[in-house]
């Protein structure tokens, strides 16, 4: 397994490389970062803990559709 990608590439590309190496199918959604508040919605609390999160990357889904080589219904 080549984990050097996490030193040599950006996070998104390194994660994609890792999933490919592990032969795990992923339905990729976006390479763009989001905020903790957008991702967590009702679970988000404006406090010091959540304030430590600068960016959240919701790269894709590993679900039954991905394993059947179909697009996820999100």
Order of alpha helices (4+ residues) and beta strands (2+ residues): alpha-alpha-beta-alpha-alpha-beta-alpha
